[in-house]
Each structure stands twice: as C-alpha cells, then as structure tokens.
Amino acid sequence: MLESIAIIIFILITSLAGYYFRLLTFSGSIAAFIVGAAAAWGFGFYGLLVLGFFFASSSLWSI
C-alpha cells in the first residue's frame, strides 16, 4: 500500500515538473499523470521505467 502511494506521488511530481520546466502543457501534464498511473498499475515499476526513459529522451530531442 505504501509503495503504491509513493509511486503515485512520484508520478505526480514528475508530471508537475514537466509542466514547471515547460516540457509539457497543463493538459499534457494531466495526461502524463493519467498515462503514468495506468502504466504503473498495468505494468508495474518496469513499465513506468520504460515510460520515463521515453519521456526523458523525447524531451532531450525536442530542446
């Protein structure tokens, strides 16, 4: 239970950081939270890790 709460808080912080650093729009930040939560729920930590690598690499390419 505590692990699930920690993962959700991590996803929330990451999506808000994307908005704060102007990597995402506000609606993109909301969508990132929903997709991240769904990936964590469906695929666990490793699915979230793959999604995080995708977000990081696509953000680097768009700078």
N, C-alpha and C positions, 0 to 999 in steps of 0.2 A: 504494500500500500504506500509506504513512504517513498519507495523507488519510483512509483508511478507519478506521485506528486512532484518529485524532483525533476522528472523528465518533462512534465507539463510546464513547470516553471522555467526550465532551460529553454524549451521551445518558445515560450512567451518572451523571454529576454532576448533570444536570438531574433525573433521577428520584429520586436521593437527596436533593436539595434540596427537592423536593416533599414527601418524607416528613419531612424535618427541620423544615420550616415548617408541618407538619400540614395540607398541602393534599391529601395522599394517605395512604392507609393503607399498611402494609407490602406487602400483596398488590397494592394499586394501584400502588405503586412498581415492583414486579416486572413487572406488566402494562404499565406505561408504558415500561419499558425494552424489553420484547419488541416492543411495537407500534412504538416509535420506531425500533428496529433494522430491523424489517420495512419500515417506510415509507422509511427511508434506503436500504435495499437495493433496494426495488422502484421508488421514485420519485426517488431521489437527494436532493440538498440541498433542492430546491424543495418536495418532498413533506414533508420534515422541517420546513421553514419553515412550511408551512400547518398542520401538526400542532402546532407550537409556538405559533402565533397562536391556535389553538383552545384549547389548554391555558391560555394566559395570560388570554384573555378569559373563559373559563368559571371560572377561579379568581377573577378580579375580581368576577364576578357573584355568586359564592357567599359572598363576605365579608359 
